[in-house]
Amino acid sequence: MTSVQNPAAKENDYILELKDLKKYFRIKSKKTFGEHPILKAVDGVSFRIKRGEIFGLVGESGCGKTTLGRTAVRLYDPTGGQIIFNGQDITNLSHKELIPLKQKMQIIFQDPYASLNPRLTVGDIIAEPMVIHKMFTPAERTERVQELLRVVGLKPDHIRRYPHEFSGGQRQRVGIARALAMGPEFIMCDEPISALDVSIQAQIINMLEELQQKRNLSYLFVAHDLSMVRHICHRIGVMYLGNLVECGSCRDVYKEPKHPYTQALLSAVPIPDPDRAAAKERIILEGEIPSPVNPPAGCPFSTRCPHATDRCKEEKPVLRDVDGTMVACHLYD
């Protein structure tokens, strides 16, 4: 697999822009009395994605990356901030107002076993978005579905089969075909390979990369496999406890990570060469992982950071430019 190059896009040609995006959930439980606590899944995240760019979003489980992606495409209603898609503010649009925009923004779900309706044939699953948006005649929809099956590496006669007749990798291909059905410009990829066998993962990644190049698609690629993100993405954002702590080009972030959390993450990436792996310094994080229900007052990483000071525990850092990479850390003030 070859490393992907920077896309040719105009400086101001952004397809998606998030400004101080927040998504909070109120926890309802019979065990809690009075006011229900609030879980801050996404707590003020800002970044932009260029047209034709693949933006990777990484972080450990529970950091809020999937919630951010789903909020960005309005599967979840945001608690605060702004979502600007194709130059239009879609933050507070109603479901009815969002329908035309949904043609241009789609999602590939993580679990190919749960994301496909077992009662529908593959043909009906892929054609469903076209039916909802009243696009094409029935004959044209059938022809388009068969073409999409070819595009994702399946056979046209698979149109009559049901999801249970396919392997996990084939089901994910069906999910990708469904995402392509409307001719989108932007796709949120929610860990699209994490539920697949290792032997299939590279095939799906190569296909997504090829589709992106041929159709000039933009991806928000949510993942925890840092090696795969380095291969397919142009830029990368690192999330921790609902916050964006570092953002920059894949080359810069992987070559010289600046935030202590990013450094720890990259130190854990396996190296196939035993000699290099033995010589590599592994950063072991200590301390408690805070709860998003009760995050630290200052820097969200202050409870585990080996460089934390009193200021870190009291004042939350903001993203600032450090040699072309955006970093939220008081070490670079």
N, C-alpha and C positions, 0 to 999 in steps of 0.2 A: 504494500500500500504506500502510495506517495503522499507526501505532505501537501496540504492544500495551500494555494497562494491567496494573497489578498485580492478581493474583488475590485473590479473597476467601477467605482460608484462616485457620484458627485459628492462633494463635501457636505452639502446641505440636503441631500436626497435621502431622508430618513423615512422608513416605512412605519416604524413604531417608536414612540417616545413615552417613557414613564417618568412622571415628575412627582417625587415624594409620595410614592404609592404606599398605601396602608391597607391591610386586610386583617381585621380583628374578628374573633369569634367569641361569643358569650357562652360560657360553659354552663349548661343546665344539668343539674344533678339533684336527686332526692336527698343526697347527703349534705348539700349546701343550703344554708338558711340566709334569708335576707337577699342582698344584691348578689347576683351571680358574678363570679370572677371573669375577667376578660383575657383571652389568649391572643397575644400579639404575634400572629404568624408572619406577617410582613409589616415592617415598621419603618416606613419612609425610604423606599428604594427609588433611585433615579438612574436611568441609563437610556441610550438610544441605539437602535439597530438600523443600519443602512440597508437600502434596497439591494438585494443580491448578496447579503452577508449572512453568515452563520455565526450566531452569538451563543457561546456555551455558558451555561449556568451550573456551577458545581458547589458542593458543600456536603457535609455529613447528613445522615438521615434526620429529619425533623427540623432542618434549618429554614424551611419555608420556600424552597425553590419551586416545588410543584404548585403550591398555593399561589405563588407569584405568577407562574405561567398561566394558570387557569383564570386568574383575575385579569391578566393582560388581554386575554381573548374574551373576557366578559362571561365566562362560565360561572364565576362568582362576581357578585357586586362589590366594588371597592368600598372600603370604609372612609378613605380619604385620598387626596392626591388627584392626579390627572393621568388619563390614558389617551394619547393622541395617535390615531391610526390613519395613515395616508393624509396627514395634515388636518384631520377632523377630530375634534374632541368627542370621544365616545363614552366618557366617564359616566354620564347620567342619562344616557339614552335608554328608552324603554325597550322591552323585548320586541315589540312591533317595529320600532325604529332601527333595531339592530339587524333585522332579517336581511335587508339588502347587503349589509356589510359582511354577514356571515359567509357569503359567497367567496369573499376575498381572504378570509382568515379561517383556518381549519386546525384540527388537532389530531395527532397520532397518540393513542393512549398506551400506557405502559403494559397492561396485561392483555394479550391477544385472546385469552380465554374468556375474560369477563366483558370485553368491549364489543363483542359481536352477538347479536340476537340469535340464540340457537333455533328459534322457530322460523327464521327466514332463510331463504337460499342466499348464496353468495351474490347472485344477480340482483336480488331484491335489496340486499344490504348496501351494495355499491350504488344502486339506482335511487335509493331512498332520498338522498339530498336533492337529486334532480326532480323527483316527484314533488317534494315539499315546495321547491321554488318554481314549480311548473315550467320546467325547461325541457324542450324537445318533445317529439311525439314518442309513443311507446316503442315504435320500431327504431327510432334514432337513439333512444336510451339503451336499448338492447345492444345496438351496434357499438355505442360508446363504452358500455360496460365490458364488452368483449375486447375492445381495444385497450382498455385500462388493465385488464387481466394480462394481456400480452406485455404491457409496459412493465408490470411488476414481476414478470417471470412466471406467470401461471398460464394455463391453457384456456382458450375461449370456451371449451365445453365444460369447464369447471363452474360455469354460470348456474348450473342446475343443482350443484351440490350444497350440502349444509356444513356449517362450521365444524361439527364434530368429525367430519370426514377428512380434516386437514391436520397437519402437524402444527406445532407452535410457530415455526418460521413461516409456514404458508399462511396461517391465520394473520400474522402481522403484515404480510404482503397484501392480504385482503383489506386490512385496516388502512394501509397506505393508499391503496386504490380508491377506497372510499374518500379519503382526505383529498385526493386529486380530482374527484369527480366534478367539482364545481369550477375547476381552473383557478385555484387560489393563488394569491401572491405571497401569503405569509402562512407558515405552518409552525405550530407549537409542538415540538417533539418531546413528549413526557417520558423520558427514560425508555425509548422504543426498543432497546435491545437487552435490558436487564433481566427479562423473564425468559430469554432464549438461550439455547445451548451455545457454548463458545464457538463451535464449528459453524454456526449460522450467523453469529453476530457480525463478522466481517462482511458477509454477503449483503446483509441488510444495510450496513453502513455504506458500502460501496455503491449500492443502489440509490440510497438517499443522496449521496454526493453527486452521482451522475444526473439524477433528476433535478437537483438544485442548479447545476451548471447548464443543462439543456433548457430549463424552463425559467431561469433567472429567479428562482424562489428565494425567499428569506426565511431562515429558521431561527427559532429560539430553542436551542437544544439543551434540555435539562438532563443531567447525567451525574453519576458518581464515579464512572470509570475515567480517570484523568488521562490515561493513555489514549483512549478513544477520542476524547475531547481534543487533545492535542493534534490528532490526525485530521479531524474533519472541520474544526472551527477556525474562524479568522480571529475572533476576539473572545475573551473569557471574563466572566464575572464570578467572584467568589463570595458566597453568602455564609453568614454565621448568625444564628439566632435571629433571623428575620431581617438582618441588615446586610448591605453590600459593603464588604471590607476592602476589596481590591478589584480593579477593572482595567484591562489593557489588552494589547495584542497577545496572542498565544505565545509568540516567540519571546516577547519581553518577560511575560509572567513566568514562563517555564524556565527561561535562562537565568533570570535574576528576580525571584519573588521577593517582595518588600514587606508585606504584612507578616507578622509572626505566625498567624494561623495558616496562611498560604504556604509558608516555609515548612510548617509541620505536615500539612497535607501532602506536599510534593515529596517530602522525605520518606513517606510511606509507600510511594509508587514502586512496585516490584521491578527489578532489573534482571533480565534473562541471563546476563553474564555473571557467573558466581564470583569472579575476582572483583569486579566493579561493585557488586552488591555487598561484598564483605567490607570493602573500603568506604562505602557510603555511610555517612553519619545519619542516624535515625533520631529524629526529635520526638521525645515522648512527652506528651502533655499531661500535666498533673492538675489536680484541683477538681472541683465540682462543676458539672455542666449546668448552667442556670436554667430555670424554667421560663418558657416564654410567657407564662402567666405572671411571673414576678421577676422580670429581667433586672440586671444591675443598673444602678443609677447613672453610671458613667459609661465607659467603653464596654460593650457586651462581652468582649473577650478578656476582660481584666481579671476574672476569677481563675483563668488558666494560663495567662500569658507570663512567660518567664521574665519579661522586661517591664511588668506593670509597676507604676508609681502611684502615689497618692492622687495625683492629678487624673490618672486613668480611671480611678475608682469614683471620681466626682464629676468629671466633665466628659461628655460624649464627643469623640472626634468626628470631624466632617471629612468627606472625600476631598482630597486636594491633589493637584498634579505634581508628581515626583518623577522627573525624567521621562515624561510621556505616559506614565501609568498613574491611574487614580487610586489613592490609598487613603484609608481612614485610620490613621494611627498618629498618636502624639510624638512618636519617635522622629517624625519628619517635619515637625514644626520649625 
